[in-house]
Structure formats: C-alpha cells, structure tokens
Amino acid sequence: MKLSAGFSVPLPSLLVYIFFAIGTTFQIFVTANEDLGSSYIFIVGLECVLTLGLGMSVFRESYSINEFFGLALVIAGISILRSASTSTV
C-alpha cells in the first residue's frame, strides 16, 4: 500500500488487490477445514509475521525490541491456540 501512494500508482495498486485476493483465498481454504476461531487467529498472526518481514526486507523499516517481543507473543499465542485446538477435551 505504501508504494501505491494512496492508490494513485497503477501497478502497486493492482498488486495490493492481487495480494488481498490471494490472502482471502488462502483464508477460505484454511477455514474450510479448521475451526473458525483458531484458524482466523492463525491467519491474522501469519499476516503480522509476513508484514513485518516484508517491511524489513522490502522497505528497509526498522523495529524496536518491544515490537519484536510483541511479535514473539503473537507467535506464542498462536502456537498455544493451535495446540489447544488439536487436543481433545
């Protein structure tokens, strides 16, 4: 979205829509086979991780130790939810 400059640059704007469509398609396939709650949390967490990674690699953004700690908490939370959803009560 940053490169699209408010959707005024055609190619990056088109890529935004394409990536949203890919993400939505991925989410549809994941939620079709899993519980909605845990799979949605997984998708949102994956988006956080990918966004941070792309921000660092493509846009050369820097992040504080607190942001990395927060990301680690998100990943830990997702892991706990995923392990809890696979075990039976």
C-alpha positions, -999 to +999 in steps of 0.1 A: +000+000+000+029+023+007+042+021-029+007+027-043+007+062-029-029+062-019-038+040-049-026+066-074+002+045-089-014+017-111+010-013-107+014-012-069-023-006-066-031-036-087-006-057-066-024-047-034-057-061-048-039-093-060-023-099-027-056-093-008-073-118-032-045-144-026-048-139+012-086-142+011-084-174-010-059-188+015-081-179+044-111-196+027-092-228+023-079-228+059-112-220+075-130-247+054-110-274+072-105-259+107-124-242+134-132-206+125-118-191+157-084-207+158-078-206+120-087-169+119-062-162+147-036-182+128-042-162+096-041-128+113-009-139+131+007-150+098-002-117+083+016-100+112+047-120+107+047-116+069+040-079+071+069-074+095+092-095+073+083-076+041+086-043+058+121-051+069+132-067+036+114-045+010+111-012+027+141-014+050+120-005+080+134-009+115+116-022+145+122-018+182+128-047+206+093-041+220+078-048+186+098-080+182+088-090+217+051-083+208+056-104+176+070-132+197+040-131+220+017-133+189+036-163+177+035-180+211-002-173+214-009-188+180+011-219+190-008-223+222-042-219+204-032-243+177-020-269+202-052-265+223-074-268+192-058-301+182-061-317+217-095-331+227-113-322+260 
